């Protein structure tokens, strides 16, 4: 009894630290296993390969940043991947960024909402918790997507500093200036989509002016006076994007589609993503989920149940239970809607603009998970607010209806556990992909102790059971192939060979036939056997000659090359190119000093 009283007293005395500590624990359980991943997964935009191919910043800068109209991001990307090339600290640096963004973002959101809505502290907590457990982004293990999370963190920090800038009848210009700097870094350096959150900032400033500046009337006038600076700071990046359009490799990727809702299939997939249908996708891959994820989910369920229903000395929940004594159980939702209108309006204002923005530019996050889910990062703040409100309503219902519907308590705690479980299971998918990729390269190096220079490998590899495959995309195949066969620590050129995966190769073939038709030249598929393929790469245009093609077929440890493929699988669609034997390999076997960067689980090379 004395121990119980002592623990209860300690909880009450230090209650101000308890909720932030819980958020840190939740985030750690959900995300910190990413440190296990020691692999470049999905080298988007070929940044990791470019850092090897280019021995100078100018060369690196010219491998897509101008074409993408994102030159301001180049210094960050160069630093990140320079660490990969020239030091052993890349994974420490990158995963430290992952840790910082995963822990600091929900914490800052909690403090911002707690201060903005001082009478709604339970909503602030549930919103920050929902930010963690109902995560929209499944690309935590993509180094090339880390700028999205940095941009969101800077925006939330900017919102927090904005709130700190408004005290009782006093405005702190220094805090607002710091908020403006964070905002500019976010949308003008890391990810321009965060400027869509400025509407939510304007609403927050209106709330602050009304509540804290009694002399600032009319409210709309003073709101605009403090908000317009933040709006003006978005003009340079908006004008830049309007005046300069992506071209080259990126020219066909971005377009304006205000009638996106007419593309009902894509719209439904995007809606499904926000409804956490990605959980259903993972449920179909439970055989890939490790025991660790199950344990983390179970620990979260038990810990959440204890915190929400058994701890009596946390003031926030004590106060909430007291307020619920006057609630009619049948009107929980209606009462919450009436009392939380401002909170919900803020959530909608933070959620809808970034969500609609990515729909309009034809880059919505989709439920097949690895497709653009990083584009949901910017919606995460508003999504967390809205989902947190629903969590709070469910929690209130579980208290009021505890005798009639005891299952509600278990439902609420199960939601927390499920969120942690599925976030951890996502990391399991990366680890599975890493393992399968290592099996591919083990089989490949056994058949190819060395590779002939200047050849173009086309890989027919399976879509893995793991949802995050860096085996069947050209981004990663070419990088890994050249790392495996680099003959020096600083090879020049780095790209001794080039590579594609078979679906990309099919698109090249179709494009060549289409281009010929545009010139009134009839080019049939069977004619492609002697037809050079011209492609646009991040290093300029490249013409690939038929004599340089090497086709590789891989399934479950079996690796076939050229004629070996057609003999065993005569109906593969690319059989017209398979009339070649295994290529001649150089006689000498040099050392390969960069293979250590590819030492995946169970590597046989």
C-alpha positions as CSV (number, residue, x, y, z in Angstrom):
1,X,0.0,0.0,0.0
2,X,2.8,2.4,0.9
3,X,4.5,1.6,-2.4
4,X,1.3,2.3,-4.3
5,X,0.8,5.6,-2.5
6,X,4.4,6.5,-3.2
7,X,4.1,5.8,-6.9
8,X,0.8,7.7,-7.1
9,X,2.3,10.7,-5.4
10,X,5.3,10.7,-7.7
11,X,3.0,10.5,-10.7
12,X,1.0,13.5,-9.4
13,X,4.0,15.6,-8.6
14,X,5.7,14.9,-12.0
15,X,2.5,14.7,-14.1
16,X,3.7,17.6,-16.3
17,X,6.4,15.2,-17.7
18,X,4.3,12.1,-17.9
19,X,2.4,12.7,-21.1
20,X,5.5,13.8,-23.1
21,X,7.3,10.8,-21.8
22,X,4.4,8.6,-22.9
23,X,4.6,10.1,-26.4
24,X,8.4,9.5,-26.5
25,X,7.8,5.8,-25.5
26,X,5.1,5.4,-28.2
27,X,7.3,6.9,-30.9
28,X,10.2,4.8,-29.8
29,X,8.2,1.6,-29.9
30,X,6.7,2.4,-33.3
31,X,9.8,3.7,-35.2
32,X,13.2,3.2,-33.6
33,X,13.6,-0.3,-35.0
34,X,14.5,1.5,-38.3
35,X,18.1,1.6,-36.9
36,X,18.4,-2.0,-37.9
37,X,18.1,-1.1,-41.6
38,X,21.5,-0.6,-43.0
39,X,20.6,-0.4,-46.6
40,X,19.9,2.2,-49.3
41,X,16.3,1.3,-50.2
42,X,14.9,2.9,-53.2
43,X,17.6,5.3,-54.3
44,X,15.0,7.8,-55.5
45,X,16.4,10.3,-58.1
46,X,19.7,8.3,-58.2
47,X,21.2,10.5,-55.5
48,X,23.3,7.8,-54.0
49,X,24.6,6.7,-57.4
50,X,25.2,10.3,-58.4
51,X,27.4,10.9,-55.4
52,X,29.7,8.2,-56.7
53,X,29.5,9.1,-60.4
54,X,30.1,12.8,-59.6
55,X,33.3,13.7,-57.7
56,X,32.2,17.3,-57.4
57,X,29.2,19.2,-56.1
58,X,28.6,20.9,-59.5
59,X,28.2,17.5,-61.2
60,X,25.9,16.2,-58.5
61,X,23.9,19.4,-58.7
62,X,23.3,18.8,-62.4
63,X,21.9,15.2,-62.0
64,X,18.2,16.2,-61.7
65,X,17.9,19.0,-59.2
66,X,17.5,21.7,-61.9
67,X,15.2,19.4,-63.9
68,X,13.1,18.7,-60.8
69,X,13.2,22.5,-60.0
70,X,14.5,21.7,-56.5
71,X,18.0,23.1,-56.6
72,X,17.7,24.4,-53.0
73,X,17.5,20.8,-51.7
74,X,20.8,19.8,-53.4
75,X,23.1,20.9,-50.5
76,X,21.2,18.7,-48.0
77,X,21.1,15.7,-50.4
78,X,24.8,16.2,-51.1
79,X,25.7,16.2,-47.4
80,X,23.6,13.1,-46.8
81,X,25.0,11.0,-49.6
82,X,28.5,12.3,-49.3
83,X,28.4,10.7,-45.8
84,X,27.4,7.5,-47.5
85,X,30.3,7.6,-50.0
86,X,33.2,9.0,-47.9
87,X,32.5,8.1,-44.3
88,X,31.1,5.3,-42.1
89,X,28.6,7.7,-40.4
90,X,25.9,7.8,-43.0
91,X,23.5,5.4,-41.1
92,X,24.2,7.2,-37.8
93,X,23.4,10.6,-39.3
94,X,20.4,9.4,-41.3
95,X,18.8,7.4,-38.5
96,X,19.5,10.2,-36.1
97,X,17.3,12.4,-38.4
98,X,14.7,9.7,-38.4
99,X,14.8,9.6,-34.6
100,X,14.7,13.3,-34.3
101,X,11.7,13.7,-36.6
102,X,9.9,10.7,-35.1
103,X,10.2,11.9,-31.5
104,X,10.2,15.7,-31.8
105,X,7.3,16.1,-34.2
106,X,4.6,14.6,-32.0
107,X,6.1,16.3,-28.9
108,X,6.0,19.7,-30.5
109,X,2.5,19.1,-31.8
110,X,1.4,18.2,-28.3
111,X,2.9,21.4,-26.7
112,X,1.5,23.6,-29.5
113,X,-2.0,22.2,-29.2
114,X,-1.9,22.2,-25.4
115,X,-1.0,25.9,-25.4
116,X,-3.4,26.8,-28.3
117,X,-6.3,25.0,-26.6
118,X,-5.5,25.2,-22.9
119,X,-8.8,23.7,-21.9
120,X,-8.4,20.8,-24.3
121,X,-5.2,19.1,-23.0
122,X,-6.6,15.6,-23.4
123,X,-7.2,16.4,-27.1
124,X,-3.7,17.6,-27.4
125,X,-2.4,14.4,-26.0
126,X,-4.7,12.1,-28.1
127,X,-3.8,14.1,-31.3
128,X,-0.1,13.7,-30.7
129,X,-0.6,10.0,-30.0
130,X,-2.6,9.6,-33.1
131,X,0.2,11.4,-35.0
132,X,2.3,8.4,-34.0
133,X,0.1,5.4,-34.1
134,X,-2.0,6.4,-37.2
135,X,1.0,7.2,-39.4
136,X,0.4,7.9,-43.0
137,X,4.0,7.6,-44.3
138,X,5.6,4.2,-44.8
139,X,8.9,5.5,-46.3
140,X,10.8,5.9,-43.0
141,X,13.6,3.7,-44.4
142,X,13.9,5.7,-47.6
143,X,16.9,8.1,-47.1
144,X,15.8,10.1,-50.1
145,X,12.4,10.8,-48.5
146,X,13.9,12.2,-45.2
147,X,13.4,15.8,-46.4
148,X,9.6,15.4,-46.1
149,X,9.8,14.6,-42.4
150,X,12.4,17.4,-41.8
151,X,10.1,19.8,-43.6
152,X,7.1,18.8,-41.4
153,X,9.1,19.0,-38.2
154,X,10.3,22.5,-39.1
155,X,6.7,23.5,-39.8
156,X,5.4,22.2,-36.5
157,X,8.3,24.0,-34.7
158,X,7.3,27.1,-36.6
159,X,3.7,26.8,-35.4
160,X,4.9,26.2,-31.8
161,X,7.1,29.4,-32.0
162,X,4.2,31.3,-33.5
163,X,2.1,30.3,-30.5
164,X,4.9,31.3,-28.1
165,X,5.0,34.7,-29.8
166,X,1.6,35.7,-28.4
167,X,1.5,36.2,-24.7
168,X,-1.1,37.9,-22.6
169,X,-1.5,41.3,-24.3
170,X,2.1,41.1,-25.6
171,X,3.6,40.0,-28.9
172,X,7.2,38.6,-28.9
173,X,8.7,39.6,-32.2
174,X,11.7,37.4,-31.7
175,X,9.6,34.3,-31.5
176,X,7.6,35.3,-34.6
177,X,10.9,35.9,-36.5
178,X,12.2,32.5,-35.5
179,X,8.9,31.0,-36.6
180,X,9.3,32.7,-40.0
181,X,12.8,31.4,-40.4
182,X,11.7,27.8,-39.7
183,X,8.8,28.2,-42.2
184,X,11.1,29.4,-45.0
185,X,13.6,26.6,-44.4
186,X,10.7,24.2,-44.5
187,X,8.9,25.2,-47.7
188,X,11.7,26.9,-49.6
189,X,14.5,24.3,-48.9
190,X,13.2,20.9,-47.8
191,X,9.7,20.5,-49.3
192,X,7.5,23.2,-50.8
193,X,4.3,21.4,-50.0
194,X,4.4,22.6,-46.4
195,X,3.3,26.1,-47.6
196,X,-0.2,24.5,-47.8
197,X,-0.2,24.6,-44.0
198,X,-0.1,28.4,-43.9
199,X,-3.9,28.5,-43.8
200,X,-3.8,26.6,-40.6
201,X,-1.3,29.1,-39.2
202,X,-3.6,31.9,-40.1
203,X,-6.5,30.2,-38.2
204,X,-4.2,29.6,-35.2
205,X,-3.1,33.3,-35.1
206,X,-6.8,34.3,-35.2
207,X,-7.5,32.1,-32.2
208,X,-4.4,33.6,-30.4
209,X,-5.3,37.2,-31.2
210,X,-8.9,36.7,-29.9
211,X,-7.8,34.9,-26.7
212,X,-4.6,36.8,-25.7
213,X,-4.7,40.3,-27.2
214,X,-7.7,42.0,-25.7
215,X,-6.7,45.3,-27.4
216,X,-6.4,43.8,-30.9
217,X,-9.9,44.4,-32.3
218,X,-11.2,43.8,-34.9
219,X,-9.7,40.3,-34.7
220,X,-9.5,39.8,-38.5
221,X,-7.5,43.0,-39.0
222,X,-4.8,42.1,-36.4
223,X,-4.8,38.4,-37.5
224,X,-3.9,39.5,-41.0
225,X,-1.3,42.0,-39.7
226,X,0.6,39.1,-38.0
227,X,-0.1,36.5,-40.7
228,X,0.7,38.4,-43.9
229,X,4.4,38.2,-43.3
230,X,4.2,34.4,-43.3
231,X,2.1,34.5,-46.5
232,X,4.5,36.9,-48.2
233,X,7.4,34.5,-47.4
234,X,5.7,31.9,-49.5
235,X,5.6,34.1,-52.6
236,X,9.2,33.5,-53.8
237,X,8.8,29.7,-53.9
238,X,5.3,29.9,-55.4
239,X,6.5,32.3,-58.2
240,X,9.6,30.1,-58.8
241,X,7.4,27.0,-59.2
242,X,5.0,28.9,-61.5
243,X,7.7,30.3,-63.7
244,X,9.9,27.3,-64.0
245,X,8.4,23.9,-64.7
246,X,10.1,20.5,-64.3
247,X,11.7,19.2,-67.5
248,X,13.9,16.4,-68.7
249,X,13.5,13.3,-66.5
250,X,10.8,15.0,-64.5
251,X,8.9,16.7,-67.4
252,X,6.2,14.1,-67.6
253,X,5.7,13.5,-63.9
254,X,4.1,16.7,-62.7
255,X,0.9,18.2,-64.0
256,X,-2.1,20.1,-62.8
257,X,-5.4,18.1,-62.6
258,X,-8.1,20.1,-60.8
259,X,-10.6,17.4,-62.0
260,X,-8.7,14.6,-60.1
261,X,-12.0,13.4,-58.5
262,X,-13.1,12.2,-61.9
263,X,-10.3,9.6,-61.8
264,X,-12.3,7.6,-59.3
265,X,-10.0,4.6,-58.9
266,X,-7.0,6.8,-57.9
267,X,-9.2,8.9,-55.7
268,X,-10.5,5.8,-53.9
269,X,-7.0,4.5,-53.4
270,X,-6.0,7.8,-51.9
271,X,-9.0,7.8,-49.6
272,X,-8.3,4.2,-48.6
273,X,-4.8,5.3,-47.6
274,X,-6.1,7.9,-45.2
275,X,-8.5,5.2,-43.8
276,X,-5.4,3.1,-42.9
277,X,-6.1,0.4,-45.5
278,X,-2.4,-0.1,-45.6
279,X,-3.0,-2.1,-42.4
280,X,-5.1,-4.5,-44.5
281,X,-2.2,-4.8,-47.0
282,X,0.2,-5.8,-44.2
283,X,-2.3,-8.3,-42.8
284,X,-1.9,-10.2,-46.1
285,X,1.9,-10.4,-45.3
286,X,1.7,-11.6,-41.7
287,X,4.3,-14.3,-42.5
288,X,6.8,-11.5,-43.0
289,X,6.1,-10.0,-39.5
290,X,8.6,-10.7,-36.8
291,X,7.9,-11.7,-33.2
292,X,9.3,-8.3,-32.2
293,X,6.4,-6.5,-33.8
294,X,3.9,-8.6,-32.0
295,X,5.6,-8.0,-28.7
296,X,5.8,-4.3,-29.2
297,X,2.1,-4.2,-30.1
298,X,1.2,-6.2,-27.0
299,X,3.4,-4.1,-24.7
300,X,1.6,-1.0,-26.1
301,X,-1.8,-2.4,-25.4
302,X,-1.0,-3.3,-21.8
303,X,0.8,0.0,-21.2
304,X,-2.0,2.1,-22.7
305,X,-4.7,0.2,-20.8
306,X,-2.8,0.9,-17.5
307,X,-2.3,4.6,-18.4
308,X,-5.8,5.3,-19.5
309,X,-7.9,3.3,-17.1
310,X,-5.8,2.3,-14.1
311,X,-3.8,5.4,-13.3
312,X,-5.7,7.8,-11.0
313,X,-3.1,10.5,-10.5
314,X,-2.7,12.1,-13.9
315,X,-4.5,15.5,-13.6
316,X,-5.5,15.6,-17.3
317,X,-7.4,12.3,-17.0
318,X,-8.7,13.0,-13.5
319,X,-10.2,16.3,-14.7
320,X,-11.7,14.6,-17.8
321,X,-13.3,11.9,-15.7
322,X,-14.8,14.6,-13.5
323,X,-16.2,16.4,-16.5
324,X,-17.7,13.2,-17.8
325,X,-19.7,12.7,-14.7
326,X,-22.1,15.3,-16.1
327,X,-22.2,13.8,-19.6
328,X,-25.3,11.9,-20.8
329,X,-23.8,8.7,-22.2
330,X,-26.1,8.9,-25.3
331,X,-24.9,12.3,-26.3
332,X,-21.1,11.9,-26.2
333,X,-20.6,12.6,-29.9
334,X,-23.0,15.6,-30.1
335,X,-21.5,17.1,-27.0
336,X,-17.9,16.7,-28.3
337,X,-18.9,18.3,-31.7
338,X,-20.4,21.3,-29.9
339,X,-17.5,21.9,-27.5
340,X,-14.6,21.1,-29.9
341,X,-15.7,23.0,-33.0
342,X,-12.6,25.3,-33.0
343,X,-10.3,22.3,-32.5
344,X,-11.9,20.4,-35.4
345,X,-11.8,23.4,-37.7
346,X,-8.1,23.7,-37.1
347,X,-7.6,20.0,-37.9
348,X,-9.5,20.3,-41.1
349,X,-7.6,23.4,-42.1
350,X,-4.3,21.6,-41.5
351,X,-5.4,18.4,-43.3
352,X,-7.4,19.4,-46.4
353,X,-5.0,21.8,-48.2
354,X,-2.0,19.5,-48.3
355,X,-4.1,16.5,-49.1
356,X,-5.9,18.3,-52.0
357,X,-2.6,19.8,-53.2
358,X,-1.1,16.3,-53.9
359,X,-4.3,15.2,-55.5
360,X,-4.3,18.2,-57.8
361,X,-0.7,17.7,-58.9
362,X,-1.4,14.0,-59.5
363,X,0.8,12.7,-56.7
364,X,-1.6,11.4,-54.1
365,X,-0.5,8.7,-51.6
366,X,-2.0,5.3,-52.6
367,X,-2.8,2.2,-50.6
368,X,-0.2,0.1,-52.4
369,X,2.0,1.7,-49.8
370,X,5.3,2.3,-51.5
371,X,3.7,4.6,-54.1
372,X,4.1,8.2,-53.0
373,X,3.2,7.5,-49.3
374,X,5.8,10.2,-48.4
375,X,3.4,12.6,-50.0
376,X,1.0,12.0,-47.1
377,X,3.6,13.3,-44.6
378,X,2.5,16.9,-44.9
379,X,-1.1,16.0,-44.1
380,X,0.0,14.1,-40.9
381,X,-0.4,17.1,-38.6
382,X,-4.0,17.8,-39.5
383,X,-4.7,14.1,-39.8
384,X,-3.3,13.6,-36.3
385,X,-5.6,16.3,-34.9
386,X,-8.7,14.8,-36.5
387,X,-7.8,11.2,-35.6
388,X,-6.9,12.3,-32.1
389,X,-10.3,13.9,-31.6
390,X,-11.9,10.6,-32.6
391,X,-9.7,8.8,-30.2
392,X,-10.7,11.1,-27.4
393,X,-14.4,10.6,-28.2
394,X,-13.9,6.8,-28.1
395,X,-12.0,7.2,-24.8
396,X,-14.9,9.2,-23.3
397,X,-17.4,6.6,-24.5
398,X,-15.3,3.8,-23.0
399,X,-15.5,5.6,-19.6
400,X,-19.2,6.5,-19.7
401,X,-20.3,3.1,-21.0
402,X,-17.8,1.0,-19.1
403,X,-20.4,-1.2,-17.5
404,X,-22.7,-1.5,-20.5
405,X,-20.0,-1.9,-23.1
406,X,-16.8,-3.0,-21.4
407,X,-15.3,-3.9,-24.8
408,X,-14.8,-0.2,-25.6
409,X,-11.9,0.0,-23.3
410,X,-10.2,-2.9,-25.0
411,X,-11.0,-1.4,-28.4
412,X,-9.3,2.0,-27.5
413,X,-6.2,0.3,-26.2
414,X,-6.2,-2.1,-29.2
415,X,-6.0,0.9,-31.5
416,X,-2.8,2.1,-29.8
417,X,-1.4,-1.4,-30.0
418,X,-2.3,-1.8,-33.6
419,X,-0.7,1.5,-34.6
420,X,2.6,0.5,-33.0
421,X,2.3,-3.0,-34.4
422,X,1.8,-1.9,-38.0
423,X,4.5,0.7,-37.9
424,X,6.9,-1.9,-36.7
425,X,5.6,-4.4,-39.2
426,X,6.4,-1.9,-41.9
427,X,10.0,-1.9,-40.8
428,X,9.8,-5.8,-41.0
429,X,8.9,-5.3,-44.7
430,X,12.1,-3.4,-45.3
431,X,14.2,-6.0,-43.5
432,X,12.6,-8.7,-45.6
433,X,13.4,-6.8,-48.8
434,X,17.0,-6.3,-47.6
435,X,17.3,-10.0,-47.0
436,X,15.8,-11.0,-50.4
437,X,18.0,-8.4,-52.2
438,X,21.1,-10.0,-50.6
439,X,20.0,-13.4,-51.8
440,X,19.8,-12.0,-55.4
441,X,23.3,-10.5,-55.3
442,X,24.7,-13.7,-53.7
443,X,23.3,-15.7,-56.7
444,X,24.5,-13.1,-59.1
445,X,28.1,-12.9,-57.9
446,X,28.3,-16.6,-58.1
447,X,27.5,-16.5,-61.8
448,X,29.4,-13.3,-62.4
449,X,32.7,-13.3,-60.5
450,X,33.3,-10.1,-62.6
451,X,31.3,-8.2,-65.2
452,X,32.2,-7.0,-68.7
453,X,32.4,-3.2,-68.9
454,X,29.9,-1.2,-70.8
455,X,27.1,-3.8,-70.7
456,X,23.5,-3.1,-69.9
457,X,21.8,-5.6,-67.6
458,X,18.1,-6.1,-67.7
459,X,16.8,-7.8,-64.6
460,X,13.6,-9.9,-64.5
461,X,13.1,-10.3,-60.7
462,X,9.9,-10.9,-58.8
463,X,7.7,-8.5,-56.9
464,X,8.7,-9.7,-53.5
465,X,6.3,-10.8,-50.8
466,X,7.8,-7.9,-48.9
467,X,5.9,-4.8,-49.8
468,X,9.1,-2.7,-50.0
469,X,11.2,-4.1,-52.8
470,X,14.5,-2.6,-53.8
471,X,15.2,-5.6,-56.0
472,X,12.9,-4.8,-58.8
473,X,13.5,-1.1,-59.5
474,X,16.2,0.4,-61.6
475,X,16.9,3.1,-59.0
476,X,18.6,0.6,-56.7
477,X,19.8,-2.1,-59.1
478,X,22.3,0.0,-60.9
479,X,23.7,1.5,-57.7
480,X,24.1,-1.9,-56.1
481,X,25.5,-3.6,-59.2
482,X,28.3,-0.9,-59.5
483,X,29.0,-1.0,-55.8
484,X,29.6,-4.8,-56.0
485,X,32.0,-4.5,-58.9
486,X,33.8,-1.3,-58.2
487,X,37.5,-1.9,-58.4
488,X,38.6,1.0,-56.2
489,X,37.4,3.0,-53.3
490,X,37.0,6.0,-55.6
491,X,36.2,4.5,-59.0
492,X,36.1,6.8,-62.0
493,X,33.8,6.3,-63.8
494,X,31.7,4.6,-61.2
495,X,29.0,3.3,-63.7
496,X,31.0,0.5,-65.3
497,X,27.7,-1.1,-66.2
498,X,24.1,0.1,-66.3
499,X,20.9,-1.7,-65.4
500,X,17.1,-1.7,-65.7
501,X,14.4,-3.9,-64.4
502,X,12.1,-5.6,-66.9
503,X,9.0,-3.4,-66.6
504,X,11.0,-0.3,-67.2
505,X,12.6,-2.0,-70.2
506,X,9.1,-2.8,-71.5
507,X,8.2,0.9,-71.3
508,X,11.4,1.8,-73.3
509,X,10.4,-0.7,-76.0
510,X,6.8,0.6,-76.2
511,X,8.2,4.1,-76.4
512,X,10.6,3.3,-79.2
513,X,7.7,1.7,-81.3
514,X,5.5,4.8,-80.6
515,X,8.2,7.2,-81.6
516,X,8.8,5.3,-84.8
517,X,5.1,5.5,-85.6
518,X,5.2,9.2,-85.1
519,X,7.8,9.4,-87.8
520,X,5.6,7.1,-90.0
521,X,8.0,4.2,-89.6
522,X,6.4,0.9,-88.9
523,X,8.4,-0.8,-86.2
524,X,7.0,-4.1,-84.8
525,X,8.1,-5.8,-81.7
526,X,10.0,-8.5,-83.5
527,X,12.1,-5.8,-85.2
528,X,13.3,-4.6,-81.8
529,X,16.0,-7.3,-81.6
530,X,18.4,-5.1,-83.7
531,X,17.0,-1.8,-82.6
532,X,19.1,0.5,-80.4
533,X,17.2,1.9,-77.4
534,X,17.6,5.6,-76.6
535,X,16.7,6.5,-73.0
536,X,16.8,9.6,-70.9
537,X,18.8,9.0,-67.7
538,X,19.8,11.3,-64.8
539,X,23.2,11.5,-66.5
540,X,21.8,12.6,-69.9
541,X,20.6,10.7,-72.9
542,X,22.0,7.2,-73.5
543,X,21.7,4.9,-76.5
544,X,22.0,1.2,-75.6
545,X,23.0,-1.1,-78.4
546,X,21.5,-4.6,-78.7
547,X,24.9,-6.2,-78.4
548,X,25.3,-4.7,-75.0
549,X,22.0,-6.3,-73.6
550,X,22.4,-8.9,-70.9
551,X,19.1,-10.3,-69.6
552,X,19.0,-11.8,-66.1
553,X,16.1,-13.9,-64.7
554,X,16.0,-14.5,-61.0
555,X,13.5,-16.5,-58.9
556,X,14.0,-18.1,-55.5
557,X,17.8,-18.5,-55.7
558,X,17.8,-19.6,-59.4
559,X,19.6,-17.1,-61.7
560,X,19.4,-17.6,-65.5
561,X,21.1,-15.5,-68.2
562,X,20.2,-14.9,-71.9
563,X,19.5,-18.2,-73.7
564,X,19.2,-20.0,-70.4
565,X,16.0,-18.1,-69.8
566,X,14.3,-18.9,-73.2
567,X,15.3,-22.5,-72.9
568,X,13.5,-22.9,-69.6
569,X,10.8,-20.3,-70.1
570,X,10.2,-20.0,-73.8
571,X,7.1,-17.8,-73.5
572,X,8.7,-14.8,-71.7
573,X,7.7,-11.6,-73.6
574,X,11.3,-10.5,-74.1
575,X,12.4,-13.7,-75.8
576,X,13.4,-11.9,-79.1
577,X,16.5,-10.6,-77.3
578,X,17.6,-13.9,-75.7
579,X,19.4,-15.4,-78.7
580,X,22.8,-14.9,-77.0
581,X,24.9,-17.2,-74.8
582,X,26.3,-16.3,-71.5
583,X,28.6,-13.3,-72.0
584,X,32.4,-13.6,-72.0
585,X,33.8,-12.3,-68.7
586,X,37.2,-10.7,-68.1
587,X,39.9,-13.2,-67.1
588,X,41.3,-11.2,-64.2
589,X,39.5,-11.1,-60.9
590,X,40.2,-7.7,-59.2
591,X,39.4,-6.9,-55.6
592,X,36.2,-5.2,-54.9
593,X,36.7,-2.8,-52.0
594,X,33.1,-1.4,-51.9
595,X,31.3,-4.7,-51.4
596,X,31.2,-4.2,-47.7
597,X,28.6,-1.5,-48.3
598,X,26.4,-4.3,-49.6
599,X,26.8,-6.8,-46.7
600,X,23.2,-7.7,-46.1
601,X,21.9,-10.5,-43.9
602,X,23.5,-13.8,-45.0
603,X,25.6,-12.3,-47.8
604,X,27.6,-14.8,-49.7
605,X,30.0,-12.3,-51.4
